[in-house]
Amino acid sequence: MNVKAGQVITFERSFTNEDVAMFTKVSLDEGNHHTTPDELGKLVVQGLLTATLPTKVGGDYNVMARTMNFEFMRPVFTGDQILCEVTIQELEKNEKDRISIKSTFLCTNQNNKQVLSGNFAGVIL
């Protein structure tokens, strides 16, 4: 296993109008702010699409989540560059010889403003 307690894993990306359009189709979250661009041509990214940032890191380490908690602090717009930092809080073997994991995360935009924070727990498969 390549992950240790205390480790900070980072991932960065931005979302496009096309990403939001695809997520709108899948999620049926069709609020005007997700479908009608503002005067700069930007859309508000769905919160749950933004929440895919820490789940991407979980996927990299084959984590099956049991709980996920999100606090959405401010909107994310298409074109924003979002940095997600996942901190591994705990790793321990459980009774089935699987590794339980607890992590926190914080996502910030290109202006170093917090947009999303939370935590997740699960098992590494």
N, C-alpha and C positions, 0 to 999 in steps of 0.2 A: 504494500500500500504506500502511495507516494504523498500522503497527507499527514500532518502532525498537528496536535493541539497547539494553539497559538499562531498557527500559520495564517497569513493573509493572502488570499487569492484575488486577483483583479481581472476584470474584463471590461472592455470599453466598446461602445458602439453608438450609432445614431439610427433613428428610425426615419424611413422615407414615407412620402404620401402613399406610395404603393403598399408598403408594409401595413399602414393603417387601413387602407382599403381592403386588403386581404383579411385582416383581423376583424374588420367590420362585418365582412361576409360570413366568416366562421362564427363569430360570437353573437351576431345580431345586435350589437351595441351600436345603434345607428343615430346617436345624438348629433344634432347639427354641428357641434364643435368637432366631431370626428369626420364629417362628410363635406362641410363647406369651408374651404380655405379662408384664412383671414386676409387682410390687405397685403400681407407679405407672401401669400401663397402657402402658408403653413397650416397644419391641422394640429389639434390637440391629440396626443397619443393616448389611447385607452390605458387606464391604470393597470389592467391585467396584462396588457402587452408590455408595458414598462416592467411589470413584475416577472417577465420572462428572463430578465438579466440574471438574478440570482439562481433561477432554475437552470440556466445554461451551465453555471458553475457546478451545480448539483449533478447535472447530467454528465459532465466531464469526469466525475468521480463515482459514477454509477450509484447515486444515492436514490433510494426509494423514500420519498418524503412521507412522514406521518402527520406532521403539523407544519403549517406555514402561517405566519402572522405578518401583515403588511400595514404600514402607516404611510399614506400618501400625503406628502407635505406641500407640494406645489405642482402645477401642471408641467408636463413635458411636451414640447412641440417638435414636430418633424424638423430634422436638421440639427437639433440639440445634440451635443456630444455628451453621453452619459457614461460616467465611470462607476462601476459596481465593485465594491470591496467586500468580500466575504471573509469573515474571521472564524476560524474553527475554534469553538469554545471547549468542546469535550469530545473525546473518542474513547469508547470502552467496549470490550467484548461483552456480549449479552449471553443469556443462558443457552442460546442456540448457536454459539460460536460465530455470530455475526457481529460486525462492528456497528455500534450505535454512534450517531453523530449529532451534535448540537452546534449550530452556527448562528451568527448574527450577520447582518449585511447593512450596508449604507450605500446609497446611490446619490451621486452629485452631478450637477450639470457643468457645462464649460465655464460657468461663472462661479464655480465652487459653492453653489447653493444646493442644499439638501433637497432631493425630490422624493426619495423613498427610503424607508428603513424598515427593519423587521428582523425576524428570525425564522429558522426552520430546524426541524429535528426529524430523524429517520434512521435508516440503516443503510450501510454500504453493502451492496450485493456482490 
